[in-house]
Amino acid sequence: MFDFDGLSPVTLAATAGLLIVSYTYSSGITKSKNEYAPGPKGLPFFGTRFSSTPWKDFEQWGKKYGDIMYFKSFGKGILVLNSHSAAVDLLDRRGGNYSDRQIFIVNEYLTRGLSFGLANYGDMWRKMRRAGHECLSRTGVTRYYQVQQKEALIFTENLLRDSSQWDQEVYRTAASGLLTAVYDMPPRESANDPIILKFNDFHEILISAVSPGVIEYLPWLQYLPSIMTPWKTKAQKGYLELSSFFMELFGSVKSQMHGAKENPGFAEFLIRDKDRLGLTETESAWLAANIVAGFGSNMQNTEALLWLFLAMIAYPDKQRKCQEELDAVVGQSRMPTFEDKDSLPYIKATVRELLRWRAISPLGNEHLTKEDDWYQGYFIPKGTMCLANLWLMNRNCDVYGPNIEDFNPDRFIDDQGHLKPALSDTKDGHASYGFGQRICPARHLANDTLFIIIARLLWSAKLSPVVDKQTGKPIIPDLTATIVDGVKSRPLPFDVLVTPRFADAAEMVAQTRELSG
């Protein structure tokens, strides 16, 4: 793990303050305050400050200032969008102007612009985006059905055998499935598998590299001698190590390609179509790695599954409704497959509700304006950071109905028991995958992974809270307590009991595993 910290908070505050003074004098005031969207004034020099859960701050401010807010923080203009309509109007319909990303200097040294989710708008990013969306489209991801079914099977079998480390099994499953889909690897046996650990490190490194530090406010510091900029040496070394690792994995796929496959992995797709896609081998290797551990489906799947276990033990009636549907459609003589998907609307509604109830990244991907713009009479300057408050959008009672804090898949089911069509502005029935050209490219893969895991797990197992040995009462974890880690949030650690739901469940899971090879 690389540590890019080097200056104290006091130094950061002082230098940032000096920078803002300089910024104020150098930039001047090009528009009157009345032409910007309303927002909190903030402190002199430092601007507006917020807590470790800014999406909740934005919700409170929105009650006063509305769905569109503009303010400055450490000299940076920030536009917050609190409604689906505003996000769609700007990030979707004007996506060409809202598809850039803020440059993080440490990240530039660490990834050299090759991290797809963090790359600036440009030719390489457009090529990566095209490749990702083409291979991971709604129809394209069906090639991974067998991989996902097998991982869901292994996940279920392992938990029925021992659920004491259930959260580690979640991490293993999310990573293993993506490694198989991308690199055609066999399933990983442990969350401590060396390859999984390296990708976990990569993800954490990315989070560190985009955490604002003094270098972002005083960029000239990067040109100081190496002895005064140890972070730069670490980042440059990190790039070489990561590139070597990614190229090794990519090269392994290339060396094992023999003839055309019916369902090639993502890396093989990049290799076979390299001329048409226009990506270099290094760019392709980094893109493949970003699908596994960038700001994409691995993060969504991992954190979403952690919240799933919490939802199932806190709302046992919803767990039972899932199981009743599975019994009615599938029965207890075989495990569910993707062929059952269209007949399992409540399982699909559970996936939607899970991602609505707890958006994994509450503010999604940031967007940066490439040019000046106007919206609803308000001026939006070039270089403005735009944040869609996904957390608040997913809690809009006008869209999702009452009791918005409750986990309730029924809000997506109509009176005939069918899955309701998703409102156009809500994408997949929720806003958690983001908007515009920065929308999660692996969202269809993530949806399918969650569907088959939920279906196979709840078909075979009952999830229950553990019982307090002293009181004899079930221990229900705090539903509101979260761990915020960079751009993602997850529940506090808790225990859960996984037991067979019917007499032959464990045996049938084992038999299905044996037959699957």
C-alpha positions, 0 to 999 in steps of 0.5 A: 500500500502506498502512502501519499500523505506528507503534510499536516492538516495545519500546513494544508489549511494554511497553504490552501488559504494562501492559494485561495487569496492568490486565486481570488486576485488572479481570477477576478470576478467575471460574474455577479453572485446573483448569476450563480445558483444559490448555495452556502456562503462558507468561510472567508478564503476556505469557502464552504466546508462539509462533513465526512458525509457531504451527501447528507449536508447537501440534503439539508442545504437543498431544503434552503437552496433548492435542487441546484446549488453552487458554492466554492470550497478551497477555491474550487467551484462545485455544483451539486445536483439534488434531483433526477431531472437536473442530473439528466438535463445536465449530465445526460442531455449535455453530457459532452460538456459534463464528461471531464474529470478533475486532474489529481496530480498524484493520480497522474503520476501513479496511473499516467492517465490510464485509470479509466474511471479517473481519466480526463476526457480525451481520445484515449478515454473515448476509446476505452469507454467505447470498448467497455460499453461494447463488451459490457452492454446489456446483450454483451454480458450474457457471455458471462452467465456461466461464470456468474452462475458458478461463482454464485454456486461456490459462494452459497456452498461455502457459506452453508459450510461455514458462515463465520467469515461470511464477509470475507467470502463476499470479498472473494466472490466479487473479485473472483467472478470479475477475474474469471470474466476478465482474464478467464481465470479459474475461481479463486479459492480464498479472499487472501489469494495473492491476485485478489490482494494485489487488486484490493491494494490497487483499489485502495491506492486509487482512493488515496491518489484522489484524496485531496492533498496540499499538492492539489492546491499548490501544484508547483510543489511537484517540481521540487527536487525528489528529496522534497517530494517523496510522494512523487517517487512512490507514485512513479514506482507504483505506476511501474509495479502496477503496469508490470502486474497488469501486463503480466495478466494481460500477456497470460491471456494472450499466450493462451489464446488458441482459436476462437472462443464462444464466450471470450473474456474481456481481456481476450475481446480487447486483444482480438479487436485491438486494431478496431478499438485503437487501444495500445497493449498498455492501455488495454491492460490497464482497462482490463484491470480497471474493470476488476478493481477500478471504480466499477462493478467490483466495488458495487458488488462487494458493498451491495452484498454486505448491505444485502445480508443486513437487509435480509436479517433486518427485514425477514419478511422480504427475505421470505417473499424472495423465497416464496417466489423462488419456490413457486417458480423454481421449486426445490428440485433444482437451483435457479439459473438465468433462464428463470430471470424473467419469471423472478420479478421480486428477485429483480426488484430486490436488486433494484431496492438494494442499490436504491436503499444504500447507494454504494458511492453516494455522490457517484463519479464527479463530472467537470465542465469543459466550457461555460454553461447556463442552466435555468438562468444560472451561470456554470463556469468552465472547470466546475465540479458537478456532483450528483447527490445519488443518495438523496435522489434515491430517497425521493418520496415523489419517485419511490413512495413513502417510508423511504428509509425502509428496505422494501422491494415491493415499491418496484412491483405493480398490482399484478405482481410484475416488475414496474418499468423504471422511470427514464430519469432513474436509469435502472430504477435507481440512480446509483450507477451515475449519469451521462458519459461517466455512468458505470460501464459494468452496471449490467454485469453488476446487476446480473451478478447480484441477481444470480447470487441473491437467487441462488443464496436465498433458494438454498439458505436462510439468513438469520441474526445471531443471538445474544448469549446473555439475553437470548434475543437476536442482535440486529445491527444498526441500519444507519451506521456506515463506514465511509471510505473515500468514495464508498460506504459500507455497513459496520461489521456484523455477524450473520447465521447462514443455515440450509433452508430445507432438508436437502438444500446443502446436498443439492448445492453440492451436487450442482457444484459437482455437475458444473465441474 
